[in-house]
Amino acid sequence: MNDFINNVSSVSDLLKNFSNKDKLAILCYLWDEEKNVSDIIKCTNLSQSQVSQYLWKMKLQLILESEKKWKEVYYKITDKKTLEIISSLKKIFSKWN
């Protein structure tokens, strides 16, 4: 338990991404495979600048990685904790539908 208490700040920083509905939408969309920025914009109905800002911040947090392919930049979730949280949320909330 002390390890968790000692890491509360890191946990809180990670969970901030899930408390913002736009960041959560991006993470859920990226959950199962990498996507390019254009697809993320279409799926989330966010502006290009908003999506770029969110992706940049999550990349700085080491949640995402990007790869440039031709003219498009593709993003994928590389943080295992984030993937586990999204999987849990999908299981919990799919039962409500």
Backbone hydrogen bonds in HBPLUS format (Angstrom, degrees):
<---DONOR---> <-ACCEPTOR-->    atom                        ^
c    i                          cat <-CA-CA->   ^        H-A-AA   ^      H-
h    n   atom  resd res      DA  || num        DHA   H-A  angle D-A-AA Bond
n    s   type  num  typ     dist DA aas  dist angle  dist       angle   num
A0004-PHE N   A0001-MET O   3.08 MM   3  5.25 117.6  2.49  99.7 114.2     1
A0005-ILE N   A0001-MET O   3.04 MM   4  6.40 161.9  2.07 153.9 158.9     2
A0006-ASN N   A0002-ASN O   2.84 MM   4  6.03 154.7  1.91 148.1 155.0     3
A0007-ASN N   A0003-ASP O   3.12 MM   4  6.31 126.1  2.43 135.3 148.6     4
A0007-ASN N   A0004-PHE O   3.00 MM   3  5.09 138.0  2.18  99.1 111.5     5
A0008-VAL N   A0005-ILE O   3.35 MM   3  5.24 167.9  2.36 106.8 107.1     6
A0010-SER N   A0007-ASN O   3.04 MM   3  5.34 116.3  2.46 105.9 120.6     7
A0011-VAL N   A0007-ASN O   2.96 MM   4  6.23 163.0  1.99 159.9 165.5     8
A0012-SER N   A0008-VAL O   2.83 MM   4  5.95 162.8  1.86 151.3 156.0     9
A0013-ASP N   A0009-SER O   3.00 MM   4  6.22 156.9  2.05 145.0 151.0    10
A0014-LEU N   A0010-SER O   3.03 MM   4  6.28 158.7  2.08 148.5 153.7    11
A0015-LEU N   A0011-VAL O   2.92 MM   4  6.16 163.8  1.94 154.8 159.4    12
A0016-LYS N   A0012-SER O   3.09 MM   4  6.27 130.8  2.34 143.3 154.6    13
A0017-ASN N   A0014-LEU O   3.16 MM   3  5.88 150.3  2.26 115.8 122.4    14
A0018-PHE N   A0015-LEU O   2.93 MM   3  5.15 139.4  2.10 103.1 115.0    15
A0019-SER N   A0015-LEU O   3.18 MM   4  6.52 125.3  2.49 142.0 156.7    16
A0019-SER N   A0016-LYS O   3.27 MM   3  5.09 142.1  2.42  92.4 103.0    17
A0024-LEU N   A0020-ASN O   2.88 MM   4  6.05 162.8  1.91 160.7 166.6    18
A0025-ALA N   A0021-LYS O   2.95 MM   4  6.05 151.1  2.03 137.0 144.5    19
A0026-ILE N   A0022-ASP O   3.08 MM   4  6.36 156.5  2.14 145.0 150.8    20
A0027-LEU N   A0023-LYS O   2.90 MM   4  6.18 164.9  1.93 153.7 157.6    21
A0028-CYS N   A0024-LEU O   2.86 MM   4  6.05 162.2  1.89 152.9 157.7    22
A0029-TYR N   A0025-ALA O   2.99 MM   4  6.10 153.8  2.06 143.7 150.9    23
A0030-LEU N   A0026-ILE O   2.97 MM   4  6.20 145.9  2.08 147.0 156.5    24
A0031-TRP N   A0028-CYS O   3.30 MM   3  5.01 153.6  2.37  94.9 102.6    25
A0035-LYS N   A0075-TYR O   3.00 MM  40  5.57 149.0  2.10 150.7 155.9    26
A0075-TYR N   A0035-LYS O   2.80 MM  40  5.57 163.1  1.83 157.0 156.3    27
A0040-ILE N   A0036-ASN O   3.09 MM   4  6.43 156.3  2.15 152.7 160.0    28
A0037-VAL N   A0073-VAL O   3.20 MM  36  6.21 139.9  2.37 164.2 174.1    29
A0041-ILE N   A0037-VAL O   2.94 MM   4  6.20 158.8  1.99 155.3 160.4    30
A0042-LYS N   A0038-SER O   3.05 MM   4  6.31 162.8  2.08 148.6 152.9    31
A0043-CYS N   A0039-ASP O   2.93 MM   4  6.08 163.1  1.96 150.9 155.4    32
A0044-THR N   A0040-ILE O   3.00 MM   4  6.03 158.7  2.04 148.9 154.1    33
A0045-ASN N   A0041-ILE O   2.90 MM   4  5.60 135.8  2.10 146.1 155.0    34
A0051-VAL N   A0047-SER O   3.02 MM   4  6.28 173.1  2.03 158.4 159.7    35
A0052-SER N   A0048-GLN O   2.94 MM   4  6.04 165.6  1.96 149.7 154.3    36
A0053-GLN N   A0049-SER O   2.96 MM   4  6.04 155.6  2.02 141.8 148.5    37
A0054-TYR N   A0050-GLN O   2.94 MM   4  6.20 166.7  1.96 157.7 160.5    38
A0055-LEU N   A0051-VAL O   2.88 MM   4  6.03 167.9  1.89 157.2 160.9    39
A0056-TRP N   A0052-SER O   2.92 MM   4  5.97 158.5  1.96 144.5 150.9    40
A0057-LYS N   A0053-GLN O   3.02 MM   4  6.24 161.8  2.05 149.7 154.1    41
A0058-MET N   A0054-TYR O   2.97 MM   4  6.20 164.2  1.99 152.9 157.2    42
A0059-LYS N   A0055-LEU O   2.84 MM   4  5.97 141.2  2.00 143.6 154.8    43
A0060-LEU N   A0056-TRP O   2.97 MM   4  6.25 151.1  2.06 146.0 153.4    44
A0061-GLN N   A0057-LYS O   3.11 MM   4  6.43 139.2  2.28 139.2 150.2    45
A0063-ILE N   A0058-MET O   2.96 MM   5  5.40 160.5  2.00 173.4 166.9    46
A0062-LEU N   A0059-LYS O   2.98 MM   3  4.99 156.6  2.03 104.9 111.0    47
A0078-THR N   A0063-ILE O   2.87 MM  15  5.76 163.5  1.89 146.2 151.9    48
A0079-ASP N   A0063-ILE O   3.32 MM  16  4.78 147.2  2.44 135.4 129.3    49
A0065-GLU N   A0076-LYS O   2.96 MM  11  5.62 151.5  2.04 156.8 166.0    50
A0076-LYS N   A0065-GLU O   3.03 MM  11  5.62 150.0  2.12 154.7 162.0    51
A0067-GLU N   A0074-TYR O   2.83 MM   7  5.23 144.0  1.96 144.8 155.2    52
A0074-TYR N   A0067-GLU O   2.84 MM   7  5.23 175.4  1.84 148.4 149.6    53
A0069-LYS N   A0072-GLU O   2.78 MM   3  5.43 162.2  1.81 166.6 172.2    54
A0072-GLU N   A0069-LYS O   3.02 MM   3  5.43 148.9  2.12 141.6 136.1    55
A0083-LEU N   A0079-ASP O   3.14 MM   4  6.50 159.3  2.19 151.6 157.5    56
A0084-GLU N   A0080-LYS O   2.96 MM   4  6.18 156.3  2.01 149.3 155.5    57
A0085-ILE N   A0081-LYS O   2.94 MM   4  6.18 156.4  1.99 150.2 156.5    58
A0086-ILE N   A0082-THR O   3.01 MM   4  6.23 166.4  2.03 154.0 157.1    59
A0087-SER N   A0083-LEU O   2.98 MM   4  6.14 159.8  2.02 145.9 151.9    60
A0088-SER N   A0084-GLU O   2.96 MM   4  6.17 158.4  2.01 146.7 152.3    61
A0089-LEU N   A0085-ILE O   2.88 MM   4  6.15 160.1  1.92 152.4 158.2    62
A0090-LYS N   A0086-ILE O   2.88 MM   4  6.09 160.9  1.92 154.1 158.9    63
A0091-LYS N   A0087-SER O   3.04 MM   4  6.28 156.2  2.10 146.3 152.5    64
A0092-ILE N   A0088-SER O   2.96 MM   4  6.17 166.5  1.98 154.7 158.1    65
A0093-PHE N   A0089-LEU O   2.89 MM   4  5.95 174.2  1.89 156.3 158.3    66
A0094-SER N   A0090-LYS O   2.94 MM   4  5.70 138.8  2.11 138.1 147.0    67
A0096-TRP N   A0093-PHE O   3.22 MM   3  5.23 146.2  2.34  96.3 105.8    68
